[in-house]
Structures are given as structure tokens and as C-alpha cells.
Amino acid sequence: MAPLARGEELARSGRWDDAGVAFEEAIASGARHVDAQARRVLFRQARGDKTAYGESCRQLLQLFESSEPVPRVANKIAWACALGSNAVSDYSRVVQLAEMAAASQPTNGRLNTLGAILYRAGRFEDAVRQLRRSVEVYGADGTPYDALFLAMAHHRLGHADEARRWMRLGTAVDPNALRGSSGDASWIPKLELEILRREATAIIEPILP
């Protein structure tokens, strides 16, 4: 079985470490598709290897240094770089990609990506504005992705009550119904939310009552 297919199979069964190894093998063998690259980014962040995570984000950006990605791909790149802190030293290019994707199709997912990358860039007030747009598009209280980034952004702004409120919402929903979680990619939202909930809990949980 090819490394990419093996990686997907292992990921579907929850064998994150083994799946991560398979995706590393796929990239080493020459796989350049954005989905393969983004999965490698995801697994590196999941295992807490900040150096490798940043390196893979930079490599993902380099794939499109000489060409402008289509909005769907631009959103994937920006989202990969939003999964952890300090993905790149300068977020201007990543913000540009997220803005382009959101302008092309202002869906909940793309607005969430824009808000998330603005948060990573340290633009907390702008992040809150965009994430609230994402919530409005989705309806109700948005998705856990919206809630977790809103919780962290409000925490950085010193808005303790709002941080608590969004943190509760961000940990209340089963990830299985989220972000294209049907079919073979059902494992992706589970791992993404595990990563983001772990990060948000580390900075916000100590202030929860």
C-alpha cells in the first residue's frame, strides 16, 4: 500500500503516530499535493514538535512561491499555519492567502480560517471581528473552531468573561459533525480539535471557575 493510502487508513483507525510516519514517508517519496503536505503539518503539530511544525508550514508556503494558489488551496495553506503558534516568522503572506480565500467565498470555514490566522499574527481585535462574522454565517454559536479561537483571542485581550463563555462552547460539541467530517476524512476534525482544545485549555482553564 502506498504511504498516502496507508497514512489515511491508519489515521481513520486513530493511530496518529503511525499515520504521521506514513505521511512523512509520502512527502519524502515526492508527494507534493497540498492535502498530503497539510496532513504532515497537522501530525507534526499534534505531536507537539514546534520546530518541525514550523518547518513544514514554511515548506507548504514555498510550494506556491512562484504562483498564486486557487482560493480553496489558499485556505488550506492558511488553515494549516493556524493550527499552532509561531508557524512562520512573518504572517503577512498567510494573512493575504486567507483574505483572498474568504473574499472569494465568505463561508464559515474560510472566515474562521481568516480569524484564526489573524489571531496567530497577534491581531487579536481583528481576529475577534472576523470570527464573529464566521459565527454569524454559521448561525447559533458557530462551531467549536470559532469558539476556541474566540476564547483565546478574548483571553489575550483581557476579556475574561468572554473567554470563559467561548471556552465552554468550544469544548461542548462532538467534532464528528464538523468541518467536512464525513467519509474518509472524518479523523481530521477530531485531531484538529484535540490540538486546539489542548492549547486553549492550557491558557484559559486556570481562570475558569
C-alpha positions in Angstrom: 0.0 0.0 0.0 1.3 3.5 -0.9 2.3 5.7 2.0 -0.5 8.2 1.4 -3.2 5.5 1.4 -1.6 3.8 4.4 -1.5 7.1 6.3 -5.2 7.7 5.7 -6.1 4.2 6.8 -4.0 4.5 10.0 -5.5 7.9 10.7 -9.0 6.6 10.3 -8.3 4.0 13.0 -6.9 6.6 15.4 -3.3 5.5 15.1 -1.9 9.1 14.9 1.8 8.4 15.4 1.9 5.6 12.8 -0.2 7.7 10.4 2.2 10.6 10.9 5.2 8.4 9.9 3.3 7.3 6.8 2.7 10.9 5.7 6.4 11.7 6.3 7.3 8.8 4.0 4.9 10.0 1.4 6.4 13.5 1.3 9.9 12.0 1.3 8.9 10.0 -1.7 7.9 13.1 -3.6 4.2 13.7 -2.8 3.6 17.4 -3.4 -0.2 17.5 -3.3 -1.4 20.2 -0.9 -3.6 17.7 1.1 -0.6 15.5 1.7 1.5 18.4 2.8 -1.3 19.8 5.0 -1.7 16.4 6.7 2.0 16.3 7.5 1.7 19.8 9.1 -1.3 18.5 11.2 0.6 15.5 12.5 3.7 17.4 13.4 1.6 19.9 15.4 -0.3 17.1 17.0 2.8 15.6 18.4 4.0 18.9 19.8 7.1 19.3 17.6 7.1 23.0 17.2 10.3 23.1 15.2 9.1 20.5 12.7 5.6 22.1 12.5 7.1 25.5 11.6 9.4 23.9 9.0 6.5 22.1 7.3 4.4 25.3 7.2 7.3 27.1 5.5 7.7 24.3 3.0 4.0 24.3 2.3 4.2 28.1 1.6 7.2 27.6 -0.6 5.2 25.3 -2.9 3.3 28.4 -4.1 6.1 31.0 -4.1 6.0 31.4 -7.8 2.3 31.0 -8.4 -1.0 32.2 -6.8 -3.0 29.2 -5.4 -6.7 29.0 -6.1 -8.9 30.1 -3.1 -9.5 26.5 -1.9 -5.8 25.8 -1.7 -5.0 29.2 -0.2 -7.5 28.4 2.6 -5.9 25.0 3.2 -2.5 26.6 3.5 -3.6 29.3 5.8 -5.5 26.8 8.0 -2.5 24.6 8.3 -0.5 27.6 9.5 -3.2 28.5 12.0 -3.1 25.1 13.9 -0.3 26.3 16.1 1.7 29.3 17.2 4.8 30.6 15.6 4.3 28.7 12.3 6.1 31.4 10.4 8.1 34.5 11.4 6.1 36.8 9.2 2.4 36.1 8.8 1.7 38.8 6.1 1.7 36.2 3.3 -0.5 33.8 5.2 -3.0 36.5 6.1 -3.1 37.5 2.4 -3.9 34.0 1.4 -6.7 33.7 4.0 -8.1 37.1 3.0 -8.2 36.1 -0.7 -9.9 32.8 0.1 -12.5 34.5 2.3 -13.2 37.2 -0.2 -13.7 34.6 -2.9 -16.2 32.7 -0.9 -17.1 34.0 2.6 -18.2 30.7 4.1 -18.0 29.9 7.8 -14.9 27.7 7.2 -13.0 30.4 5.3 -14.0 33.2 7.6 -12.9 31.0 10.5 -9.5 30.4 8.9 -9.0 34.2 8.4 -9.9 34.9 12.0 -7.6 32.1 13.2 -4.6 33.3 11.2 -5.2 36.9 12.4 -5.1 35.5 15.9 -1.8 33.8 15.2 -0.5 37.1 13.7 -1.2 38.8 17.0 -4.1 40.9 15.6 -6.5 39.9 18.3 -9.2 42.6 17.8 -9.2 41.9 14.0 -9.4 38.2 14.8 -12.5 38.7 17.0 -14.2 40.7 14.3 -13.6 38.1 11.7 -14.5 35.2 13.9 -17.8 36.9 14.8 -18.5 37.1 11.1 -17.9 33.4 10.9 -20.3 32.7 13.8 -23.0 34.8 12.1 -22.6 32.9 8.8 -22.8 29.6 10.5 -25.6 30.6 12.9 -26.3 30.0 16.6 -22.9 30.0 18.4 -20.8 29.0 15.5 -18.6 25.9 15.5 -16.1 24.8 18.2 -13.3 26.2 15.8 -14.9 29.6 16.1 -15.4 29.3 19.8 -11.9 28.1 20.7 -10.2 30.9 18.7 -12.6 33.5 20.1 -11.9 32.2 23.6 -8.1 32.6 23.1 -8.4 36.0 21.4 -10.6 37.3 24.2 -8.2 35.9 26.7 -5.3 37.8 25.0 -7.4 41.0 25.1 -8.1 40.5 28.8 -11.8 39.8 28.4 -12.1 37.1 31.0 -15.9 36.5 30.9 -16.0 36.3 27.1 -13.0 33.9 27.2 -14.8 31.6 29.7 -18.0 31.7 27.7 -16.4 30.8 24.4 -14.2 28.2 26.0 -17.3 26.4 27.3 -18.8 26.4 23.9 -15.6 25.3 22.3 -15.5 22.1 24.4 -19.2 21.2 24.2 -19.7 19.8 20.7 -18.7 16.4 19.3 -16.3 17.0 16.4 -17.8 14.3 14.3 -20.4 16.6 12.8 -17.9 19.3 11.8 -15.7 20.7 9.0 -16.3 18.1 6.3 -16.2 15.2 8.8 -17.9 12.6 6.6 -16.2 9.9 4.7 -12.5 9.1 4.7 -11.6 12.5 6.3 -13.7 12.0 9.4 -10.5 11.8 11.5 -9.3 15.3 10.6 -11.7 17.4 12.8 -11.1 15.0 15.7 -7.4 15.6 15.6 -7.7 19.3 14.9 -10.0 19.9 17.8 -7.8 17.8 20.1 -4.9 20.1 19.2 -6.9 23.4 19.6 -8.7 22.3 22.8 -5.4 21.3 24.4 -3.9 24.7 23.5 -6.9 26.7 24.7 -7.2 24.7 27.9 -3.6 25.4 28.7 -4.1 29.2 28.8 -7.7 29.5 29.8 -8.6 26.6 32.1 -6.7 28.1 35.0 -9.0 31.1 35.1 -12.2 29.1 34.8 -14.3 29.0 38.0 
